[in-house]
Amino acid sequence: MRSLTIVFVVVVVAAAAAGLAYYAYQKPAKQVEQPSELVVLAAPIAKPILDRALSVFENQMGVRVLVSYEASGSIYTKLREGVPVDVVIFASSDWGDKAIAEGLVYPSPSTGLGYQVVLIYVRENVPHSITCLDDLAEYDVKVGIANPSVAPAGYEAMRIINQSSKASLILSRIAVAKDVAELVTWYKLGAVDVAFIWNAFNSTLANITKSVIYPWRCGYNTSIYYSPVYVSKTSKNVELAKKLVEFLSSEYVKSVAKSLGFFASRSEAEEFIRSTSK
């Protein structure tokens, strides 16, 4: 009887061990770590740089970066609403300053992504000779700007136009796009004849552009903009988000930006304005 008991115990133990071994074999499949994700909200001006550079960061860090593009004002509104996002990229420093003042982003680390100025693009099919801002008041042309309440390029366009003695006539020809991305699409499709767009789009628009007007050449004051990058206070992965901001400040990303038509620094943008003033 005792030997039967021993055999029974051995069998039970063996079965239990087999069960545990099977469970241990199956378990790892459920424990495989998924790659981390970062969510980025960025102004459309940053898209060419991010399209080129982010894959390098993803490969280095083993993460995925999910990017949505919206006007700076829309990004600011989403931050105020508490929408979960890790990194934000505005199109101008004034939006970044507002976000810092309201405690929506961490002031450090931060970086500036590309420098640019607004230029006036005239489509190749426009039959008129438009060489300066005031010429827009003389001809029946549709002038496109991005929404000035949320898009810095639109704000700058309005600031330039309002310096003209013919501002009211020019404004009567205005069509307002929701952001720069939509304005570029309108321009490409011919929905507007003239558009106030960042200089970084030069190569993108070259084949459909008749002429490019430099506002400062006509005596109008022009501001230099850059895209500030911050970690959002709603980030669920602050340390990884900081690493992305640091990556975007690297010399590699600066070289990418320059290759895409951005200025690498404010002084470089200032030199461009000086060299094209005559």
Stockholm file with secondary structure:
# STOCKHOLM 1.0

chainA/1-278         MRSLTIVFVVVVVAAAAAGLAYYAYQKPAKQVEQPSELVVLAAPIAKPILDRALSVFENQMGVRVLVSYEASGSIYTKLREGVPVDVVIFASSDWGDKAIAEGLVYPSPSTGLGYQVVLIYVRENVPHSITCLDDLAEYDVKVGIANPSVAPAGYEAMRIINQSSKASLILSRIAVAKDVAELVTWYKLGAVDVAFIWNAFNSTLANITKSVIYPWRCGYNTSIYYSPVYVSKTSKNVELAKKLVEFLSSEYVKSVAKSLGFFASRSEAEEFIRSTSK
#=GR chainA/1-278 SS CHHHHHHHHHHHHHHHHHHHHHHHHHTHHHHCCCCCEEEEEECGGGHHHHHHHHHHHHHHHTCEEEEEECCHHHHHHHHHTTCCCSEEECSSHHHHHHHHHTTCEEEEEEEEEEEECEEEEEETTCCSCCCSGGGGGTSCCCEEEECTTTCHHHHHHHHHHTTSTTHHHHHTTEEEESSHHHHHHHHHHTSCSEEEEEGGGHHHHGGGEEEEECGGGGTCCCCCEEEEEEEETTCSCHHHHHHHHHHHTSHHHHHHHHHTTCBSSHHHHHHHHHHTCC
#=GC SS_cons         CHHHHHHHHHHHHHHHHHHHHHHHHHTHHHHCCCCCEEEEEECGGGHHHHHHHHHHHHHHHTCEEEEEECCHHHHHHHHHTTCCCSEEECSSHHHHHHHHHTTCEEEEEEEEEEEECEEEEEETTCCSCCCSGGGGGTSCCCEEEECTTTCHHHHHHHHHHTTSTTHHHHHTTEEEESSHHHHHHHHHHTSCSEEEEEGGGHHHHGGGEEEEECGGGGTCCCCCEEEEEEEETTCSCHHHHHHHHHHHTSHHHHHHHHHTTCBSSHHHHHHHHHHTCC
//
